[in-house]
Structures are given as structure tokens and as C-alpha cells.
């Protein structure tokens, strides 16, 4: 018979059902566990880089009792935990340890993976946790060309006039830097053994040279008027000859190169490249010069405002090193916030490369003042930083303001008299929210800058505050006042649930519950509270939290808890980040879903487009719970089927980088069972899974057309897709 693609898919579905029946051994239920839907950040962009230095991770001693697990519990618990933390399949050694020691064995394994100093686990754990932190601290999901029009101002920075003619990949990589920066900051705090509460107070951030430049540029005015006669506006020019100019020379002469990019963009309009140097002072200000750093050469106009040279892509002045040289940078405040004169210019790349401290006028503390967070939760003249304050509480506590707040602020400072009329239903929220948003409003205007422009038709007045205005924090059991943004994180650390547990610790553990189970844990659960207490008592050591949480029955279902009956921890689909990490790490092919490629090839774009259709972790405005889809809907099934088929062609008999070869079908089948499906050789289902894949390979090859070798390739690719679509690969907890 002729077995076409549709027939092979039908056959795979039938055989997948056989694997479900043969492999099911858990009583959990796949389904919606009350997770709200909405829009927000999405899956992570992987491929983080940088030299982190020596590890100081210390998960502490084993605290769980050495009580053996039965074989079934040991297998599913170990598989789930290792997948969540590393994306890797379990080994017989892993399984033996957990079978013999139970939760104590799991704690030993988690501690080993967390402290790994060599690959594969060093990179695997880091990338998994960095992806988790991006979503936890809501640093992803913004549209850079739109959402940065406030911080970088319209016509400047990331605003390329409706078209993006940047050369090469500096711009998309810088956007990735923005999403990675605070997640890498959190990870480095973990790696250095610092209290995890520092994510609330830190003024040290992991940054690249390009990010340092961006932070400085955000504070500079919109000064792109080329016909300006102001003597205070920077004058610069472009050498259109196409010759390279050393950056050190450009910083001194203010003459910048217009080199051909390595990858030319469609619609390249380099009408002046190859010509002569234009007159000195043809360009004004730093906004367009910052774009030139990104590989965008702005248009040149004459005195009559006539275009002489169109804008066009050029080789970026940010180098690959400038976009990957992650290091600690301390943000020091200026003596006067009104002082907007840069200590280091954003275009002075030699100075920025060496800088470990930036002295800035804008406050930069914790996750809630990063450019990414402020771009995602833009303020305006209506919400006036209320949304910023509310989302900060949602991240820090998993709670936000409600009308039932019982704490009363010291004063009504900042209370909105229009929205919060005495006796109205709005007063309850506004009474505490309005004074708290002053932490931002006293130092940031409605563009999240500190220009504090006067009122105009298009820009409502937001005058600069005078004097030391009081910022008030009134939430939970904490009521306090401060004078600057630096105080906010300290107050966030102090809020408790009224019974001695920190709200920040409760929120961190709850975020891990959603990450592991796609469902919340009960905050009154004794096991949940034990883990929060252990986190608190370890001085908020995240490695201790990871050890205690991932070995807990909240994750493994090895015992009943106040959240789940024994063996009934929810089962979830493998969401995009989990699935892509597992495939990449198990096959030794970094970024297999092409989530990090700045300028993907046509083939990569196809893979990326398919992967983008797979359900991913996210978060929503005003929602206390993250968005962690759990159901295997028809859309998820279709997307993962297409992704598995796409990847099959990259790993089976591929021209380069093949993992599985049809010249050794038995070896390839065993490899798929052990890596993709995660059955180690000793597992009783290993032989059955291999038999099913082998039978499928034979049937798919027989139905294919072409030569014997090409049929074997088609059959093995179809077998890979079947393994990839199996519940063991697409499920968390199976």
C-alpha cells in the first residue's frame, strides 16, 4: 500500500495511544486547574551567555528522610524533577538512587545538578532557571519598537519610523539583552549564594556594553532636529565612503562610518555609500547616533529639509562582544536627579566597555525599575504609575490591591480626588495604591523618564516634584514611609502573611508550583508552608528552596499533601520552554526551536514559527496567577506534531549534525527511547517502546516511495516524530 503523510500521522496517533496505555502509571489528571487566560509575556529567548565566575551555590545538607520509593513512584518523580530542572532524561543511576533513598535521593540529585560546574548540567540548569526568572519577574512580552517610545521617546532609540532597516543583528540581540538582563541578575545572585530577596533591592545588574549604552540613552533628550542651531546639541557626521573607522577615533572626531552590513536587509537604500564625507554637523543629537550604533543610518536632509541620502542599514557599531559581555554593573544615583548630563556618553563604547559603575539620574532598583518592566507596564497620564505599582505587588507577593485592604495609610498624599471620591467603591484600592505609586511618580514622569515636561496639548502636565515628598507603603502588615525608590524593596521584604511567613517567599514557592504543575498549591498546606519556612530560615537561599521544593510531594505526589492527594499531583502538557529545552538538551543541539536566533535562516524561521505556536508560560495584567496552559488541546497537538516532524528532518540522516542514522536503525530506535521518551535501559517499558517504534519505522518505510535508503530515512524520521509526540515527551508528570 501507499502510506502518505496523513496516513503516517494516523498510524502515529494509534501507536501513541498504545504507549499511553502501556506507560500510564500516574493518577493525575490533565486539565485546566483554574489558571486564568490572558495576554502578557511569553516563552523565553534562550542562549544566555557570559562568564559567571566560580559557583557558590550551596543547597545545604539533605533534610528529607531516607525512605525508599517504590519503582513506579521513583521513576515518575525522578523523570519529572530532572526534566523540570535540566530538560535531560534520567539514567539508571538516577533511578537507583531515588528508588533506594526516596526524597533524600532526589535532594542529592537536585543539589548535584544545581552545583554542577561542567556541562551538560551547568548550562542546562542555568538556562531553565533563567527562562523561569524572565516570566517570574515579568521581563518579556513587550514590543520594542512601540513600547519604548516613552522611555526612548518618539523618533529616537528603537523608533525607526515604521520600518526597521537596521543592519545585521545588533537590534534583535539588544532586545534579547533587555529580556535576559534581570533574569541573569537573579541567576547570578543564586550562583553567588546571595539572599534571593536582593532581587527586590539590588542596584547591581547583569549588563552588556550595549545595555549600558541604552541605560544612558534613556536619560538623554529627544534631540534629533537636524536643522537645530542650538550650540548645546551634539554635532556629528557620517563618512559615506564605506571605510572602517576605529571606534576610538570616532568618539574623538564625531565622524562615524557607514560600512556595508554583513547581512543586508531587504530594501537596502544606501544611496550615499561610496561617496564623500558630508559636512561636519550634518547630524544633531544622540538619539539618531544611538540608532547608528544599532546599524541604522538615518536619512540626511539639507537646509531646505530635502532628503539627500535615504536612511539605510549599515554595519552596527555595537560588536558581537558588546552584546554578550555580561558583567555586574552598579547603578549609582546622581546627587541631583535633575542632572541629566551623562557621565559617560552612550556612544563612548570604549569607556562603557570598561565601566562597572554607571552614575545615572533615574532610580534603578530591583526588578520593578528595569527598562523591560517599565516598557511592558507603561504608565500614562491616566494610570499615573498605578499599574506599575500593582504589577510590582503581583510579582513580589502574588497579591495586589483590593477594596478589602484593612491597612490605613498615614496620610492621603497622592490620593486621586477624581477617581477616589469619598464613599465610592474605588476608595478602598486608591487609599493604599495612590500613596504607593508615589515611589515612581516622585522620580519618574509619565514617560518613565525624569524630564517632567510642561503641559501641552499632546503631553499632560507632570511637573517635577519639589522638596522631599513622602512615598508611603501600606500593604499587608507593613506601613512605612520612605523618601526614594531605594526604600521600596526593603518594605517589600518585610510583608508577611500575618502568621510569620514572608509574602515574597510564599510568592516564590507558588510560582514554582505553577512552573512544575501548571496549577497552584494551597497556601494553607503544611508542606507548602514548610518549604516557605525553609526558604526563609536559609536566609532566602534559592538553592535550598530548589532542593526542598523539587523533592517535595507537592511535585512528586509521593505522599498526600494539603494541596494534592497521594499520586494525584496534576499532569500537564510540556509547555514550549520545557519542550524546547528537553529536545535541545537531550539531542545536544542548542536552541533547537530557534528561539534565540536573532536573524534566523529561512529553515530556522520555519522551525521558529512552528515552535511559537506551542503553548507557553505567560502572565497577565492584574492577574495574581501566571498563565501556565495545562490541556493538550487540538491546537497544542497540531503544533507539537508539526514541530516534531520538522525536527525529525534535522536529526535523522541530516546532511550535517545527524543524531540518528538509518544505517543503524536498532541503535537509533534505542537512542530515541532513552533520550526523547526518557526510558533508561533498565526500565521494563524500554523494550515495549522500542518494539512499537521499530514496528512503526518498518510500516512507515514500506509506505514511502523512492530508493531503499530514502525509505529507511522516511521511516526513521516518522519513528522519531512518534517518540517526540509520545506522552512521555509531551507531558510533565507522566
C-alpha positions, 0 to 999 in steps of 0.5 A: 500500500501507499502510506502518505503523510496523513496516513503516517500521522494516523498510524502515529496517533494509534501507536501513541495511544498504545504507549499511553496505555502501556506507560500510564502509571500516574493518577493525575489528571490533565486539565485546566486547574483554574489558571486564568487566560490572558495576554502578557509575556511569553516563552523565553529567548534562550542562549544566555551567555557570559562568564559567571565566575566560580559557583557558590551555590550551596543547597545545604545538607539533605533534610528529607528522610531516607525512605525508599520509593517504590519503582513506579513512584521513583521513576515518575518523580525522578523523570519529572524533577530532572526534566523540570530542572535540566530538560535531560532524561534520567539514567539508571543511576538516577533511578537507583538512587531515588528508588533506594533513598526516596526524597533524600535521593532526589535532594542529592540529585537536585543539589548535584545538578544545581552545583554542577560546574561542567556541562551538560548540567551547568548550562542546562540548569542555568538556562531553565532557571533563567527562562523561569526568572524572565516570566517570574519577574515579568521581563518579556512580552513587550514590543520594542519598537512601540513600547519604548517610545516613552522611555526612548521617546518618539523618533529616537532609540528603537523608533525607526519610523515604521520600518526597521532597516537596521543592519545585521543583528545588533537590534534583535540581540539588544532586545534579547539583552533587555529580556535576559538582563534581570533574569541573569541578575537573579541567576547570578545572585543564586550562583553567588549564594546571595539572599534571593530577596536582593532581587527586590533591592539590588542596584547591581545588574547583569549588563552588556556594553550595549545595555549600558549604552541604552541605560544612558540613552534613556536619560538623554533628550529627544534631540534629533532636529537636524536643522537645530542651531542650538550650540548645546546639541551634539554635532556629528557626521557620517563618512559615506565612503564605506571605510572602517573607522576605529571606534576610538577615533570616532568618539574623538572626531564625531565622524562615524562610518557607514560600512556595508552590513554583513547581512543586508536587509531587504530594501537596502537604500544606501544611496550615499555609500561610496561617496564623500564625507558630508559636512561636519554637523550634518547630524544633531543629537544622540538619539539618531547616533544611538540608532547608528550604533544599532546599524541604522543610518538615518536619512540626511536632509539639507537646509531646505529639509530635502532628503539627500541620502535615504536612511539605510542599514549599515554595519552596527557599531555595537560588536558581537562582544558588546552584546554578550559581555555580561558583567555586574554593573552598579547603578549609582544615583546622581546627587541631583536627579535633575542632572541629566548630563551623562557621565559617560556618553552612550556612544563612548563604547570604549569607556562603557566597555570598561565601566562597572559603575554607571552614575545615572539620574533615574532610580534603578532598583530591583526588578520593578525599575528595569527598562523591560518592566517599565516598557511592558507596564507603561504608565500614562497620564491616566494610570499615573504609575498605578499599574506599575505599582500593582504589577510590582505587588503581583510579582513580589507577593502574588497579591495586589490591591483590593477594596478589602485592604484593612491597612490605613495609610498615614496620610492621603498624599497622592490620593486621586480626588477624581477617581477616589471620591469619598464613599465610592467603591474605588476608595478602598484600592486608591487609599493604599495604591495612590500613596504607593505609586508615589515611589515612581511618580516622585522620580519618574514622569509619565514617560518613565523618564525624569524630564517632567515636561510642561503641559501641552496639548499632546503631553499632560502636565507632570511637573517635577516634584519639589522638596522631599515628598513622602512615598508611603507603603501600606500593604499587608502588615507593613506601613512605612514611609520612605523618601526614594525608590531605594526604600521600596524593596526593603518594605517589600521584604518585610510583608508577611502573611500575618502568621510569620511567613514572608509574602515574597517567599510564599510568592516564590514557592507558588510560582514554582508550583505553577512552573512544575504543575501548571496549577497552584498549591494551597497556601494553607498546606503544611508542606507548602508552608514548610518549604516557605519556612525553609526558604526563609530560615536559609536566609532566602537561599534559592538553592535550598528552596530548589532542593526542598521544593523539587523533592517535595510531594507537592511535585512528586505526589509521593505522599498526600499533601494539603494541596494534592492527594497521594499520586494525584499531583496534576499532569500537564502538557510540556509547555514550549520552554520545557519542550524546547529545552528537553529536545535541545538538551537531550539531542545536544543541539542548542536552541533547537526551536530557534528561539534565540536566533536573532536573524534566523535562516529561512529553515530556522524561521520555519522551525521558529514559527512552528515552535511559537505556536506551542503553548507557553508560560505567560502572565497577565495584567492584574492577574495574581496567577501566571498563565501556565496552559495545562490541556493538550488541546487540538491546537497544542497537538497540531503544533507539537506534531508539526514541530516534531516532524520538522525536527525529525528532518534535522536529526535523522540522516541530516546532511550535517549534525545527524543524531540518528542514522538509518544505517543503524536503525536498532541503535537509533530506535534505542537512542530515541527511547532513552533520550526523547521518551526518557526510558533508561535501559533498565526500565521494563517499558524500554523494550515495549517502546522500542518494539512499537517504534521499530514496528512503526519505522518498518510500516512507515518505510514500506509506505514511502516511495523512492530508493531503499535508503530514502525509505529507511530515512522516511521511516526513521524520521516518522519513528522519531516524530512518534517518540517526540509526540509520545506522552512521555515527551509531551507531558510533565508528570507522566 
